[in-house]
Amino acid sequence: MQTNWKKTTITFIFAGIDDQPIKIVLQNAVNAPAAKQVEDFGTVLSGLTGLPFRNAVVSSQSAVA
């Protein structure tokens, strides 16, 4: 059997007013992004939004053929 990558979704979570989470979702990202790449892009988004970057969740979907 072979595993075929379909898509990767990255959810960036920022701290909003009263520490409420604010999410920015990036769909159809590259296959298996490195942790440093996700962290660096979260920092860029933080600079653009002015919100503190908390963490990110990476989710990948694959199909088994």
N, C-alpha and C positions, 0 to 999 in steps of 0.2 A: 504494500500500500504506500501511497505517496500523499504527503500533506501539501496542499496548495494554499498559500497565503491569500486572503481575500481583502481584508482591510484592518487598519489600526485606528483606534479612536483614543485621543488624549484629552482628559478633562483636567484643566488647570483650575485650582481652587485658591481664591484670594480672600483676605479678611476685609469685610465691609464695615459699615457703621455698626456699632455695638457688637463687633466681632461676628456678625452674620456672614456665612459663607456666600461668596459670589463665584459662580462657575462660568468658565469660558471653554467651550468644547470645540476641538479641532478634529474633524473627521477625515478619513482617507489619508492619514499620515503615512510615513514610510514604514516599511516592515522592520520591526525590532529596533526602535530608536534607542540610542545609548542614554543612560541616566543623565550624563553630563549634558547631552543635547536638550533633553527635556527641561532640565534645571536652567540652562542658559536661556532657553526660549521663554520660560516662566519669568525670568528676571527681566527680559525685554518687555514682555507684556505688563509686568509690574511698573516699569518705567513709563510705559505709554498710558496706563490707566491711573497711576498714582496710588494703587492699592497694594498692600503688602502681600507678597506671594507666600502661600502656606505650603502647598504640596500639589502633586499631580497624580492622576490615576491613568495608567496605560492599559488599554484593552485591545487584544488582537483576535481576529476571527480567521479561522482556517477551515478548509474543506478537505476531507479525506477522500482520495480517489483510489 
